Structures are given as C-alpha cells and as structure tokens.
C-alpha cells in the first residue's frame, strides 16, 4: 500500500475502478495496476536538447509486462499543457473499443486531469507497444513496449531465453514535435528525419551485455514516424519466433526488415568469440541511407567494436518482399490457448465481402493531404464511438467512404465504413505510389494471405497462401504493389484503420471501420465505461449508473 496520502487516494481509486469492472471483465483473471504521470522533459537523443514526452520521468516509457487475460488498470495523469491520449498498438480491446485511445473512440485527457484505462489482454500473447496518438506527440516520445507472456501451463515453442529485452527502433527528428506539427499544418510534407534511435538513444548509445553461449530474446518494434528499418547484429544470426502475437516458423535471418508500426521477436545466441559487436539499424528504401549503431557487449569481451558496421540491404524491394513471404505461422505451436495456432483454418472459410483500399496524395485548398479511396479523414470535436453510442447526428455518416477506389481527386470527410459483425472480409491494400506503405488495423489480428507487384485482380487470389500465412495487426505494401488480408470481424466496435506513416495519418490517410451488430448483449460488446470522459457533442450526457 502506498505510504503517502496522495498515493493512498490513487490506490483506493484504482481499486474501486477494478471492483466496478468485476462483473464485466474476467473475474478470475489477475489485475495489474499502473500509475503513470506524463510530463515534458529535456531529452538529447541526437545530441541537441529537445522537449520530450516522458512517462514517470522515462524516455522511452516503462515496459508493460503482462500474461494472457490479465486486466491492466493504467491510470494516466496528463501533466502536459495540451490534451493527451495513449493508444495500445496491437492490443485488441475485445468488445471494448472505448478504451482504444484514439480520438475516434476516446475523449482526450485534458491538461491537469487523469483517465484510467481498463484493458484486458484477452486471448493474446506476444510483443506490442503503446504510443501517444494525438497531434504529433509521437515525435516526442511517450512510447514503450508491451509484452504478453503465455500462461504457465501453455507450452511455448522454444526454451526460456537467458534474457528478454524490448528494443524500440525508429526514425527521429531534432525538431520538437510542435514544430513538426506546425510544418504539416501549413500544408507542407514531413522532411527527411535526422537520425535513428534504439531505445531512445542515438548512435553508439544503446548497450546490451550478454554472456557467451547463452540465447536471448529481443522484442523489436519500429515506433518511428515513417521509414522501414533493417535490424542486424554483427556476425550473429536472428531466429524469428513471434510476430505481433503469432508464433512463427523459426526461420533464421542475417537481418530483418521491420516496417513502421511492426513488431517482431527474435532469438540470437551469443556464440561468437568474446568481444564487442555492432548492433545496426539502417533505413530502407531511402536516399541517403540513415544508420545508427549500438553495442552488443560480451561479458568476457576482449575488446571494443572495430572497423565499419556491417552493411545491410538498402533499396532492394525484392529482397524485402521475399523475406516477408517467408514469414509463416507455426501451425503446431500453441497460441494464447493450448490448441494449436493452425486449428483455425482461415483459408477454408468463404469470404463474404471484398474491400479494396488505395492510397493517394494530393492538395486540398493548397495544402498537402493524404487519402484512402480519395477520402482524406478529418476529425471533429466528438469521438465517433460516442456519437454512435448516444446516437448523436451530424458527427459522421455511415459508409462515407467507398469500399473500392474510384480514382477521383482527394476530398475531405470523416470517413467511416460500416461492416457487419461476424462477416469474413477480404481487404486488399493497393499501393500505386512509389513508397512502401504500412497499415495498422486496431482491434484485430488478420491473416496475411498475399502480396505482389502490380495491380490486384481476382486472379491474384490464385497465389494466396491459404494455409500458414502469419496473423498480425500491421502490414506493409510495397511500391506499385498490393497486399491482401483476411479478417474475421468478430470484435464489435469502432476501429481505426490507418497509415503508420504518421504524417500521412495526421493529414488524412486513415478511416474508421464500424463493425456493427444490432445486439445489445454483453457477449457482443461492452457498454460504455462508467469513467468514460465525454466531450464535444457528447458533453453533459451520462455514461451508466454507478
């Protein structure tokens, strides 16, 4: 029990919140309590002072360690001078999109106020991360790792490693997030980044000590703003074991492409002579190539790193495409439950609808905008989920975005596509641009069934992987190419589908998918949380009786 009076009050408040959840979330599953204070603070990741976003004084923020089905009660105090939200990249928020932490579902936390997120990591394992979702806060920090371990009796398809580490990589800017946001607000494109960080540190700043002969797990997430990154360790092989909650076939790579928003778990063995080795992260598909290094230090090291860091792939698309196709599901391994991951035969189920999303860039009123199916998303003053729950008119229109591109110019709207609960949907991401795209679908894990160059047609289905495609929540789409996924829409709610290129997301390359059911049963969707903040046109209404 906390000793000071403020801490006791906070603890009691969190306990009351947990008790109020007892009838909704799993009563027999453990609770984990987190008390976070979000502040500004000076950071120097690229050698210059910046105004960073810290959580409990940390940059990056603290890791969340949990076990399948845990209830996470995260009390967030906003000590910034502007509204703030955290979102949970890859946490599915089963039946509970209100806790998703994006503006379409959750009112921002005002300055000087707090909000208690109530999450359950229901039927999930794996490596994910959290990040600030409003404005351009992601460029200032506020992100951290999330790991969900298997329950003790569920077998994991590899021995316990000697160490298990979160590795957050991403491109970064020397400019403060407010300056970058102002640049975008003036209608300009985001400039080229200044460097790459590893766990919040610039070149030479990250240091990992290992013991010779032992095997370690790295949970690598690309938390950056726009660029795909390649991760490698000098003279060491990386064995891929998990992708965003799916145990994979244990394929060995010399280096691994991690596209923006994606998370991978790898094992490596410290099987080289005792010395120091480079950990290298470099940008992909860019000119020039950005590179940063850390140090893998053997505890019996005979000397520091020497010579140039090992090179990696640079602009080769085929290399990355072939690697992506090689990532497959381990069909015999258990996932969150003891039944094998391959027991759900996704390729034997008939899809009920095909949706094609195509990105584009253009000018609207003389300012840079980005779009999906020509619609550039604009946010209003009221979260869409609250408008849907309270039946508030004028906030959004059903099917305000087409399920096919029509080729017209970019225009502004609050794009919402309504799809039926329990439908089984094929989504194709068509990329006619010259950059690698990356998309994330909140609330879901989907099956990657195919990707290739050119235009997608119905004949493209002939090359789909309908057996062991990996299930994940973030997918890349290569230049002038397409990627296809299958999604069982089994999670009712309002869910953000967005570009993980953060300037594109900020300037409209996103939409919300309303997974709708007329049912009001708790088996299908939870009611609005009692502690939900109400804003915009929802102000003054009531959540539920206490």
LINURDA-V525536 format. One record per residue. N is the residue number from 0. PHI is phi in degrees with one decimal (none if undefined). Layout:
# LINURDA-V525536
n=N phi=PHI
n=N phi=PHI
This chain:
# LINURDA-V525536
n=0 phi=none
n=1 phi=-57.6
n=2 phi=-87.2
n=3 phi=-81.5
n=4 phi=-66.0
n=5 phi=-64.2
n=6 phi=-64.5
n=7 phi=-65.3
n=8 phi=-63.6
n=9 phi=-63.0
n=10 phi=-61.4
n=11 phi=-65.0
n=12 phi=-64.1
n=13 phi=-64.6
n=14 phi=-63.6
n=15 phi=-63.1
n=16 phi=-61.7
n=17 phi=-62.8
n=18 phi=-63.0
n=19 phi=-66.3
n=20 phi=-83.1
n=21 phi=-54.6
n=22 phi=-81.7
n=23 phi=-106.2
n=24 phi=-84.5
n=25 phi=-60.0
n=26 phi=-68.4
n=27 phi=-93.2
n=28 phi=-92.5
n=29 phi=-64.7
n=30 phi=-109.3
n=31 phi=-125.2
n=32 phi=-107.7
n=33 phi=-131.3
n=34 phi=-125.2
n=35 phi=-116.4
n=36 phi=-114.4
n=37 phi=-98.6
n=38 phi=-135.8
n=39 phi=-87.9
n=40 phi=-162.2
n=41 phi=-73.5
n=42 phi=-128.9
n=43 phi=-134.9
n=44 phi=-65.5
n=45 phi=-115.6
n=46 phi=89.4
n=47 phi=-124.1
n=48 phi=-72.5
n=49 phi=-133.1
n=50 phi=-91.7
n=51 phi=-96.1
n=52 phi=-102.1
n=53 phi=-110.0
n=54 phi=-118.4
n=55 phi=51.2
n=56 phi=78.0
n=57 phi=-109.4
n=58 phi=-136.1
n=59 phi=-61.4
n=60 phi=-72.8
n=61 phi=-66.8
n=62 phi=-68.9
n=63 phi=-103.9
n=64 phi=-105.5
n=65 phi=-149.4
n=66 phi=-128.3
n=67 phi=-40.1
n=68 phi=77.3
n=69 phi=-59.3
n=70 phi=-97.1
n=71 phi=-107.0
n=72 phi=-109.2
n=73 phi=-116.0
n=74 phi=-92.7
n=75 phi=-109.1
n=76 phi=-93.7
n=77 phi=-93.8
n=78 phi=-98.2
n=79 phi=-80.6
n=80 phi=-100.6
n=81 phi=-150.0
n=82 phi=-59.3
n=83 phi=-149.5
n=84 phi=-145.4
n=85 phi=-110.5
n=86 phi=-119.7
n=87 phi=-125.0
n=88 phi=-64.5
n=89 phi=103.8
n=90 phi=-77.4
n=91 phi=-81.6
n=92 phi=49.5
n=93 phi=-53.8
n=94 phi=62.1
n=95 phi=-148.4
n=96 phi=-67.8
n=97 phi=-59.3
n=98 phi=-94.1
n=99 phi=-71.8
n=100 phi=76.8
n=101 phi=-117.7
n=102 phi=-65.7
n=103 phi=-69.0
n=104 phi=-126.5
n=105 phi=-137.6
n=106 phi=-67.8
n=107 phi=-61.6
n=108 phi=-84.3
n=109 phi=-66.1
n=110 phi=-55.9
n=111 phi=79.2
n=112 phi=-117.3
n=113 phi=-132.6
n=114 phi=-145.5
n=115 phi=-104.7
n=116 phi=-75.5
n=117 phi=-124.4
n=118 phi=-113.2
n=119 phi=-124.2
n=120 phi=-86.0
n=121 phi=-69.1
n=122 phi=50.8
n=123 phi=-131.5
n=124 phi=-131.8
n=125 phi=114.2
n=126 phi=-117.5
n=127 phi=-145.6
n=128 phi=-154.8
n=129 phi=-116.1
n=130 phi=-161.5
n=131 phi=-79.4
n=132 phi=-101.8
n=133 phi=-88.8
n=134 phi=46.9
n=135 phi=-123.1
n=136 phi=-60.1
n=137 phi=-59.4
n=138 phi=-77.3
n=139 phi=-114.1
n=140 phi=114.6
n=141 phi=74.4
n=142 phi=-108.3
n=143 phi=-163.9
n=144 phi=-86.8
n=145 phi=-125.8
n=146 phi=-126.6
n=147 phi=-121.0
n=148 phi=-83.9
n=149 phi=-71.0
n=150 phi=-62.0
n=151 phi=-55.2
n=152 phi=-90.7
n=153 phi=-92.1
n=154 phi=-69.1
n=155 phi=-108.7
n=156 phi=-78.7
n=157 phi=-161.2
n=158 phi=-63.5
n=159 phi=-58.0
n=160 phi=-73.9
n=161 phi=-72.2
n=162 phi=-155.8
n=163 phi=-135.7
n=164 phi=-125.2
n=165 phi=-84.2
n=166 phi=-127.8
n=167 phi=-98.5
n=168 phi=-116.7
n=169 phi=176.3
n=170 phi=-72.0
n=171 phi=-150.4
n=172 phi=-120.9
n=173 phi=-78.0
n=174 phi=-72.9
n=175 phi=-67.1
n=176 phi=-62.1
n=177 phi=-66.6
n=178 phi=-69.2
n=179 phi=-65.9
n=180 phi=-62.6
n=181 phi=-61.9
n=182 phi=-60.9
n=183 phi=-67.9
n=184 phi=-63.7
n=185 phi=-79.5
n=186 phi=91.5
n=187 phi=-98.8
n=188 phi=-82.7
n=189 phi=-67.5
n=190 phi=-72.8
n=191 phi=-68.6
n=192 phi=-67.3
n=193 phi=-92.9
n=194 phi=-177.4
n=195 phi=-125.5
n=196 phi=-109.8
n=197 phi=-120.0
n=198 phi=50.4
n=199 phi=79.3
n=200 phi=-117.9
n=201 phi=-83.6
n=202 phi=-54.1
n=203 phi=76.2
n=204 phi=-89.3
n=205 phi=-91.2
n=206 phi=-140.3
n=207 phi=-126.5
n=208 phi=-99.1
n=209 phi=-131.8
n=210 phi=-106.9
n=211 phi=-58.3
n=212 phi=90.6
n=213 phi=-97.1
n=214 phi=-109.6
n=215 phi=-129.6
n=216 phi=-110.1
n=217 phi=-116.5
n=218 phi=-103.8
n=219 phi=-99.8
n=220 phi=-125.6
n=221 phi=-90.7
n=222 phi=-98.9
n=223 phi=-76.2
n=224 phi=-100.6
n=225 phi=-154.4
n=226 phi=-104.4
n=227 phi=-65.7
n=228 phi=-129.4
n=229 phi=-107.6
n=230 phi=-113.6
n=231 phi=-155.5
n=232 phi=-125.6
n=233 phi=-51.8
n=234 phi=65.9
n=235 phi=-121.9
n=236 phi=-94.2
n=237 phi=-113.2
n=238 phi=-103.2
n=239 phi=-73.9
n=240 phi=-127.6
n=241 phi=-158.6
n=242 phi=-130.2
n=243 phi=45.8
n=244 phi=98.6
n=245 phi=-119.5
n=246 phi=-70.6
n=247 phi=-104.0
n=248 phi=-56.0
n=249 phi=-86.5
n=250 phi=-87.2
n=251 phi=-101.2
n=252 phi=-128.6
n=253 phi=-82.5
n=254 phi=-155.9
n=255 phi=-135.0
n=256 phi=-80.2
n=257 phi=-120.9
n=258 phi=-79.2
n=259 phi=-58.6
n=260 phi=92.0
n=261 phi=-93.4
n=262 phi=-133.0
n=263 phi=-136.3
n=264 phi=-111.8
n=265 phi=-127.5
n=266 phi=-107.7
n=267 phi=-139.9
n=268 phi=-108.6
n=269 phi=-78.7
n=270 phi=-110.1
n=271 phi=-103.6
n=272 phi=-56.5
n=273 phi=-68.6
n=274 phi=-159.7
n=275 phi=-99.2
n=276 phi=-133.9
n=277 phi=-73.6
n=278 phi=-101.4
n=279 phi=-123.3
n=280 phi=-128.5
n=281 phi=-135.2
n=282 phi=-77.0
n=283 phi=-110.2
n=284 phi=61.4
n=285 phi=-127.5
n=286 phi=-133.3
n=287 phi=-76.0
n=288 phi=-91.3
n=289 phi=-87.7
n=290 phi=-137.4
n=291 phi=-134.5
n=292 phi=-133.7
n=293 phi=-124.1
n=294 phi=-127.0
n=295 phi=-94.1
n=296 phi=-106.9
n=297 phi=-75.0
n=298 phi=-63.3
n=299 phi=-105.4
n=300 phi=-59.8
n=301 phi=-95.5
n=302 phi=178.8
n=303 phi=-77.1
n=304 phi=-63.6
n=305 phi=-145.4
n=306 phi=76.6
n=307 phi=-76.1
n=308 phi=-63.2
n=309 phi=-65.8
n=310 phi=-75.5
n=311 phi=-140.3
n=312 phi=-63.2
n=313 phi=-120.3
n=314 phi=-112.8
n=315 phi=-74.2
n=316 phi=-78.0
n=317 phi=-59.0
n=318 phi=-58.1
n=319 phi=-70.1
n=320 phi=-61.4
n=321 phi=-64.7
n=322 phi=-64.0
n=323 phi=-60.1
n=324 phi=-67.4
n=325 phi=-79.6
n=326 phi=-83.6
n=327 phi=-127.4
n=328 phi=-79.7
n=329 phi=-77.5
n=330 phi=-69.5
n=331 phi=-96.8
n=332 phi=-77.5
n=333 phi=-75.5
n=334 phi=-98.9
n=335 phi=-68.8
n=336 phi=-115.4
n=337 phi=-70.4
n=338 phi=-70.7
n=339 phi=-63.6
n=340 phi=-58.6
n=341 phi=-79.7
n=342 phi=-74.1
n=343 phi=-95.7
n=344 phi=-88.0
n=345 phi=-60.4
n=346 phi=-79.4
n=347 phi=-101.4
n=348 phi=-103.0
n=349 phi=-74.2
n=350 phi=-73.0
n=351 phi=-102.6
n=352 phi=-162.1
n=353 phi=-115.9
n=354 phi=-119.7
n=355 phi=-118.1
n=356 phi=-112.1
n=357 phi=-125.3
n=358 phi=-87.3
n=359 phi=-157.7
n=360 phi=-126.5
n=361 phi=-172.1
n=362 phi=-104.5
n=363 phi=-128.0
n=364 phi=55.1
n=365 phi=77.8
n=366 phi=-123.4
n=367 phi=-66.2
n=368 phi=-138.1
n=369 phi=-127.7
n=370 phi=-145.8
n=371 phi=-120.9
n=372 phi=47.9
n=373 phi=75.3
n=374 phi=-97.3
n=375 phi=-99.8
n=376 phi=-68.3
n=377 phi=-123.8
n=378 phi=-96.4
n=379 phi=-99.5
n=380 phi=-103.8
n=381 phi=-131.0
n=382 phi=-56.1
n=383 phi=-62.7
n=384 phi=-65.2
n=385 phi=-67.6
n=386 phi=-62.4
n=387 phi=-67.2
n=388 phi=-65.6
n=389 phi=-88.0
n=390 phi=55.9
n=391 phi=-88.4
n=392 phi=-76.7
n=393 phi=83.0
n=394 phi=-93.1
n=395 phi=-153.0
n=396 phi=-114.0
n=397 phi=-57.5
n=398 phi=52.9
n=399 phi=-80.3
n=400 phi=-134.4
n=401 phi=-75.9
n=402 phi=-88.6
n=403 phi=-143.8
n=404 phi=-70.5
n=405 phi=-115.2
n=406 phi=86.6
n=407 phi=-80.1
n=408 phi=-73.1
n=409 phi=-70.4
n=410 phi=-140.4
n=411 phi=-93.4
n=412 phi=-169.7
n=413 phi=-94.3
n=414 phi=-82.7
n=415 phi=-134.1
n=416 phi=-112.0
n=417 phi=-93.1
n=418 phi=-125.2
n=419 phi=-76.8
n=420 phi=-56.5
n=421 phi=73.0
n=422 phi=-70.8
n=423 phi=-119.6
n=424 phi=-112.6
n=425 phi=-97.7
n=426 phi=-117.2
n=427 phi=-111.7
n=428 phi=-100.9
n=429 phi=-100.5
n=430 phi=-118.9
n=431 phi=-96.2
n=432 phi=-95.5
n=433 phi=-95.9
n=434 phi=-118.5
n=435 phi=-75.3
n=436 phi=-100.6
n=437 phi=-145.9
n=438 phi=-122.9
n=439 phi=-123.9
n=440 phi=-118.2
n=441 phi=-62.4
n=442 phi=83.0
n=443 phi=-141.5
n=444 phi=-117.2
n=445 phi=-118.7
n=446 phi=-96.2
n=447 phi=-81.3
n=448 phi=-103.3
n=449 phi=-173.6
n=450 phi=-158.0
n=451 phi=-166.1
n=452 phi=-80.6
n=453 phi=85.6
n=454 phi=-88.7
n=455 phi=-73.0
n=456 phi=-134.3
n=457 phi=-60.7
n=458 phi=-68.7
n=459 phi=-63.0
n=460 phi=-63.6
n=461 phi=-63.6
n=462 phi=-103.3
n=463 phi=-62.9
n=464 phi=-90.3
n=465 phi=-104.9
n=466 phi=-121.6
n=467 phi=-135.7
n=468 phi=-62.4
n=469 phi=-75.0
n=470 phi=-96.3
n=471 phi=-154.5
n=472 phi=-122.9
n=473 phi=-136.5
n=474 phi=-128.9
n=475 phi=-91.4
n=476 phi=-132.1
n=477 phi=-76.6
n=478 phi=-58.3
n=479 phi=50.9
n=480 phi=-142.0
n=481 phi=-136.8
n=482 phi=-134.4
n=483 phi=-126.2
n=484 phi=-134.2
n=485 phi=-109.8
n=486 phi=-132.2
n=487 phi=-80.4
n=488 phi=-81.8
n=489 phi=-105.1
n=490 phi=-132.3
n=491 phi=-64.5
n=492 phi=145.5
n=493 phi=-112.6
n=494 phi=-125.8
n=495 phi=-79.1
n=496 phi=-117.1
n=497 phi=-144.9
n=498 phi=-70.9
n=499 phi=-86.4
n=500 phi=-75.1
n=501 phi=-68.5
n=502 phi=-67.3
n=503 phi=-66.3
n=504 phi=-59.0
n=505 phi=-63.1
n=506 phi=-100.1
n=507 phi=113.6
n=508 phi=-86.3
n=509 phi=-161.1
n=510 phi=-156.6
n=511 phi=-117.8
n=512 phi=-102.5
n=513 phi=-92.7
n=514 phi=-87.2
n=515 phi=-107.2
n=516 phi=-137.8
n=517 phi=-74.1
n=518 phi=-66.1
n=519 phi=-111.4
n=520 phi=-73.6
n=521 phi=-64.5
n=522 phi=-68.9
n=523 phi=-101.1
n=524 phi=-158.7
n=525 phi=-73.3
n=526 phi=-73.1
n=527 phi=-58.2
n=528 phi=-61.1
n=529 phi=-62.1
n=530 phi=-95.7
n=531 phi=-60.3
n=532 phi=-74.7
n=533 phi=-119.6
n=534 phi=-143.7
n=535 phi=57.6
n=536 phi=-72.2
n=537 phi=-89.2
n=538 phi=-59.8
n=539 phi=86.0
n=540 phi=-85.1
n=541 phi=-118.9
n=542 phi=-79.5
n=543 phi=-139.8
n=544 phi=-60.4
n=545 phi=-72.3
